[in-house]
Amino acid sequence: MSDTQTLIENRPPSVATLFLERVERTPDAEAYRYPVPAASGTGPDDWKSLSWGQAAERVYAIAAGLVDLGVQPEERVALASATRVEWVLADLGVMCAGAATTTVYPSTNAEESAFILSDSESRVLIAEDASQLAKAVERRADLPDLHHVVVIDAEGVETDGDWVLSLADLEARGRAYLEKHPEAVKERVAAITATQLATLIYTSGTTGRPKGVRLPHDNWSYMAKAIAATGLVTQDDVQYLWLPLAHVFGKVLTSGQIEVGHVTALDGRVEKIIENLPVVQPTYMAAVPRIFEKVYNGVAAKARAAGGAKYKIFQWAAEVAREYAKASQDNFRRTGTASAPFGLTAKHKVADVLVYSKIREAFGGNLRACISGSAALAPEIGYFFAGAGIHILEGYGLTETSAASFVNPGEAYRTGTVGKPLPGTEVRIADDGEILLRGPGVMEGYHGLPEKTVEVLESDGWFHTGDIGELSADGYLRITDRKKDLIKTSGGKYIAPAEVEGQFKAVCPFVSNILVHGADRNFCTALIALDEPSILGWAADHELAGKSYAEVVAAPQTQKLIQGYVDRLNEGLQRWQTIKKFRLLPRDLDIEHGELTPSLKLKRPVVEREYKELIEEMYAGSRES
């Protein structure tokens, strides 16, 4: 048996156990960094740190406080908060109490929040602030199981010490409880079994009511050990974590950190990313493709605004980056060395001075790699960043598989693939192309929905992902589409819309979101939403200065601009894949209108329903066959 297999197979039953072990091993090492607004109220945030020992004091106090409130093993404690250090401390506190965390996105409305709290039978809600508390108060009559609400930021909140109490109150109760029962938390942790429920994550889904995914403690213990076994992160790393921790992708990164023991800087404010990166100077971070698309579009827009010569230099450098990345990866595959031909390397050095070095500085200057997941990254954007020295390692997994099932292996990464399975995870491709997974990361099932569980989980442990993919001879997986998103034209041709959409994002620097439509039609069309800052910057130089976003996208100049990019896209597609018509949307798609999931995935049925008239308009007068 290899060292890796031993490491994984001899894993402890829970991340709570791993946390106690980590605290014992490195109590004085830095664990977390978090921002605190400057005392003056203006200027940049101050960043504070917690050592593992300091974090443990708070975690134990939260755990003991929950025990004092009467929370029993496996009972649910809901957590509705943006990403912040208290989220991690509260989640660990819940696990160390032997209870289970129900995660709730802070953007979830009162109705759906109430559904999640009710369906999960959560006894306690840990709410970020007054706005999250208000959702529970509004629906209190529908939540008979909810006995307490703990508020992290209690400013403006009336606490009564019972139904509503502050996090500080909870921790004070916990410390008092530990004075009388000093071993209470360690006893709870020691009693945790591998199959005991640790987390209940409700899939935001693209249709219907969310389903609660039951993830036992063993899922997270396995993930922690498997992430460590990849060797992608070390104890010397600094992770910048902004992803929503209510999402499985963010949550799994906290497990890996505990096992490896590196520093994590937490701040869920997306608008602060650009400001935070030079301060935190991370060595790695995880993101969703939309973030890389925004950075790419932003760099392109800045170059365009600087004038014709600078924009030409950027376009040249972008092409050199892609060529260099492709050549380097091809050579690594053949020889084990990442290198490119002499002439291309010389051009790359010049482009590095002019363009790439500035991009790396914007990421903080120390970034070794980024992990991208949750949706497909357009390969051309991946190659651009790879050539610029920002190595994006795509990974793959689902809520039902505890987030990480595949990841690209460091230097041997291949853009356009999601890499190889994590140690201990099995994969096979079904006859219809569907990806099936089996291993310790797979969920127990859907909460209270046995009939839905058997639809996707076979009795021998194979999980049906619903994604279509291809495995290379040496084990790299390429995702081609969601099984249910594949569309068939009236001419009988199958099209993977995500593939076409990804290619368009690579050729058009103004796009924010695109939906390709064509099921049972005789040609494909597209609904396109533009990136507001980028298109308004362009508009200012094209006789549209001062116009609103809706006015700009309706202007003939903008239609002509985007038509040019659609034509470029079509040049590289098969005839039946080409976009014959498109419509620009009057606003971008967003989470608030229910068109994107909190992890920024497109909800196709919602968008197609909302813009049905625009779709029908594109097919009006055409002969459907």
Secondary structure, DSSP 8 states (H G I E B T S, - for coil): --HHHHHHHT--S-HHHHHHHHHHH-TTSEEEEEEE--TTSSSS-EEEEEEHHHHHHHHHHHHHHHHHTT--TT-EEEEE--SSHHHHHHHHHHHHTT-EEEEE-TT--HHHHHHHHHHTT-SEEEESSHHHHHHHHHTGGG-TT--EEEESS-TT----SSSEEEHHHHHHHHHHHHHH-TTHHHHHHHH--TTSEEEEEE---SSSS--EEEEEHHHHHHHHHHHHHHTS--TT-EEEE-S-TTSHHHHHHHHHHHHH--EEEE---GGGHHHHHHHH--SEEEE-HHHHHHHHHHHHHHHHHT-HHHHHHHHHHHHHHHHHHHHHHHHHHHHS-----HHHHHHHHHHIIIIIHHHHHHTTS---EEEE-SS---HHHHHHHHHTT-EEEEEE--GGGTS-SEE--GGG--TTS--EE-TT-EEEE-TTSEEEEESTTS-SEETT-HHHHHHHB-TTS-EEEEEEEEE-TTS-EEEEEEGGG-EE-TTS-EE-HHHHHHHHHHH-TTEEEEEEE-TTSSSEEEEEEE-HHHHHHHHHTTT-TT--HHHHHHSHHHHHHHHHHHHHHHHTS-GGGSEEEEEE-SS---TTTTSB-TT--B-HHHHHHHTHHHHHHHHTT----
